[in-house]
Amino acid sequence: MYDVSERSLNRRQFLKSSLALAAGVAALGPARVLGEDRDQCTRWAFLSDTHVAPDPDNHYRGFYPYRNLLEIAGRIAYDPPDGVVVTGDLARMRGQTGAYENLKTLLAPVTEQRPVYLGLGNHDNRDDFSLVFETALGDDMTVEEKRVITAVAGPMRLIVLDSLLVDRAAGLLGRSQRTWLKSFLEACDDRPTILFFHHRPRIDLLDTRRLFDIIEPAAKVKAVVYGHSHKFRFSEYKGIHLINVPATGYNMSDSQPVGWVEARLTEKSGQFTLHALGGNRELDGCSENLCWRS
């Protein structure tokens, strides 16, 4: 069982490290401050569950995750957004260096142009991931063996959290990471904020209640983006939008798409458009417009 015994972070160290954007999951590509004009719109690609294996020909349910990401990365690179977030389960099964080396290669057309932020899911392995992406981690700040990253993108702030719970399908942020998050939200400006992690709130994330105790009163938090279920859906909890992005590697049900979500974000709202590469493509190109809570 993961050790969730808690300790408080030194607030002075937090302010020095966090507000300087010194945290790191894997921030590939250009810098993490991508313009601070709050009147503009920022465009992002949100992916999850890439499930890339060491063997490019690995397949499941008739899908080839390597080929899927090769095509998706090419499409994204052709008309690059301001950045990309992948919410975890980067690797197939339990993660291997070969999987992460393939992932790095596949993402190269995008990372040469734009930042790509990688979260970790239950199929990932921190050690193997770090071996491949260690040069991308920059000023690494580990929160009790968790990795987080923050970025300012025009009107928005993005925070990628780490819900990987070793040897468990369920996820956990843990008290130290939650303590960090609470302090960070108290210290940063009121820029609309989106949280990213792998596991589903209220279903797979074991400390969902404690997380929402932090973010429900923090009006600047507008949405939570996650994966894990290999489903595409929108829901809401007390004004906070919950956005489950589809899997890139393969679906678990024929009713679900395989693809990614393009997000156009402003200070007041977000438009989320599905790009379905395979699976159920009925909603390909359809958009959902969400207004941020006040």
N, C-alpha and C positions, 0 to 999 in steps of 0.2 A: 504494500500500500504506500502511495506517495506520502512523504512527510509534509503535513500541512501545519506543523508547529510554527508559530508566528513570531515575528519580531518587527518592530517599527523601523522604518528607514529614517536615517538622519535627515532632517528637513533641509539643512543647509546644503548637504551633498545632493539631495534631490533637486533643489532649485538650480544648483550649478550644473548638474548633469542633464536633467530633463529639459529645462528651458533652453539649453544649448543644443537640444535635439541629439543627445549623445547616446541614445538607446539604439539597439540594433537587432533586427531579425536577420534578414539579408536585404540590404538596400542596394540593389544593383542599378548601375546607371548614374545619371546626374544627381545633383544635390536634392536635399529633402525640403528646401524652401523653394517652392515653384511659383513664386509671385504672390504678393499679398494684397492685390486689388480686390476688395470685397464686393465690388459692383460687377465683376466679370462672372462668366460661367466657366466651370472647369469640367473637362470630360475625362472619364476614367473607364477602364475595362476591369471588371470583377470576374475572377475565375475561382474554381474550387475543384478539388478531387481530380487532379491531373493523372495520378496513379501511373506515372512513368516507371517502367521496369528497366533493369540493365539490358535486357534483350529487346531490341526495337520491334521484334515480331510478336512479343507477348500480346495475347488477346483474351478477351472475356466477354461473354454474351454477344459475340460477333463484332465487338468493337476493338480497335487497335489504338490504345491511348497515345502511343508515340506518334502515330500518323495524325491523330486528331490534333494534338498540340502543335505539330509541325504546320498543319494547315491554319490553325487558329492564330498562331504566332505570326505567320506570314500575312494573314489578313489584317491583324492589328498593326504590324509594322508598315504596311502599305499606306495606312491612314492613321498614324500614331496618335493616341489620346495623350493627355498630360501625364498619365501614369497607369500602372497596372497593380492590382492587389490579387494575390492568390491565397485563399484562406486555409490551405492545409491539405493533408493527404497528397503531398507532392509525389510520393513514391508508391509503388505497388507493394502490397504486403507489409513487410516490416522495415523497409528502407535499406538501401545498400549504396555504397559510394558510386557504383556503376549507374544506378538510377539517377543520382543527383548530378553526375557528370553529363548524362544524357539531357537532363532537365536544363542544365546550364547552357548546353549547346543549342537546344531548341529555342530557348528564350533570347539567345544572342541577337537576332535581328531587331528585337524590341529594346533590349538593354543598351544597345549601341546608341539609341535615340532618346529613350525615356527611362525614368526610374521604375523598377519592379520590386514590390515588397512581398516577401514570402513568409507566410505563417506556417505553423506546424500542426499536423493532425495526428490521429492515433496510429496511422500507418507509417509515420515518419520516425526516424532515428536521429536524435540530436547529435550524437558523435559523428556518424557518417555524414550528416548534413554539414556539420561544421568543418569537416576535413575538406570538403569540396568548396564551400563558400567562405572559408575563413578570411580570405583577402577582401571579401565584400562586407565584413561585419563592422569595419571601422572602429570607432570608439565604443567598444562593447560594454554594455551595462547589463549585467545579469541580475534579475530579481529572483533570488532563491531558485536558481537554475531555470528560470524562465527568461525568454527574450521578448522584448517589446520594441516598438518603433513608433515614432510620431512624425507627421509631415504636415506642413501648411501648404495648401494648394488653392490659391486665390481666396474665395470666400469661405473655404472649408478647412477643417482640421481633421486628419485621419489618424487613428490610433490602432495599430495592429497588436493584438494581445496573443498570448500563448496558452492554449487550453490543453496541450498534450499532457496526458497522465500516463506515465510509463506502464506498459503491459496491461492497459485497460482500454476498452472501446469507449468508455465514458470519458468526459473531459473535466478539468478542474483548473480554475485560474489560481486559486490559493490565496491565503491571506496577505502575503507579502506583495503579490502583484496587485491585489485589490487595494492595499494600503497605498501603493505607488499611484494607482489610478485616481484614487480619491484626492490625494495631495496634488497631483498634476492638474486635475479638473478645477480644484480650488485656486490654483496659482495662475493658470493660463487665462487668456482673454475670452470674451463671450462668443468667439467665432463658432458657427454651427459645426458640430463634431459627429463623426461616424466612427463606431467601434467595429473592429473586425476580429473574428476568431473562428475556430473550426466548428465547434460543437453547437448543437441546437439548444437555445435557451429553453428552460422549462421541461426539456426532454432528456438530453444527454449531458448537459452542463451541470455538474453536481452542486456548484455553489451559485446557481442562478439567483436565488432569493437574495443572497448577500450582495451580488452584483447589482441587482435592481434597487436595493436599499441605497446604493451609491448613486446610480445614474438617474433614478426617477426624480429626485429633487434637483438634479443638475440639468436645468432646462436647455443648456447648450448642447446636450446629447440628443440628437434627433433620430438616429437610426442605429441598428445593429445588423451587420452583414455576416453571414455564416454559411457553411456548407454541410458536409457529413451525410446528409440524408439522400443525396443524389436526386433531389427534387427541386422544383422551381415554384416558389410560392411567396405570397406577401401576407403578413398579418400585423397586428398592432397590440401593444401592451401599454395602457395608460398614456397614449399619445406617442410612444416610441415605436417607430416602424421597425418591424422584424423582416429582414429580406433574406430568404433562403435561395442562394444562387445554385444553378444546376451544375452537375458534374461535367467536367471536360473529358474525362477518360471514358466513362460508360454510364448508362443508366441502370437502375435496378428494377425498373418496371417499364413495360412498353408504352405506358401512358406519359412518360416523362421525356423531356428533350435532353439532348447532349449538346452542350455549347457554353456560352458565356453571356454576361450582361454588360451592356454599355450604359454608363450613367452620366447624365448631364446634371451638374449640381450647381445651384445658386444659393444665395443666402436665405432664400425663402422656401425653396422646394427642390425636388429631385425628379428627374425623368429617367426611368429605367427601361431599357429596350432589350428584349431577348434576341440573341443571335443563335439560332439552332442549327448546328452542324449535322446532327443525326437524331435518331430516336424519333419521338413524336414532334413533328415540325409544324403542327397546326398553328402555334402561336409565334412562329418565326417572324420577327419584325414588329411584333406588338409591343406597345409601350404602356407603362403604368406611371401615372403622375401622382406624386406624394407631396403634400404640403407639410412643412415642418411645424411642430408644436411651438407655441410661444412661451 
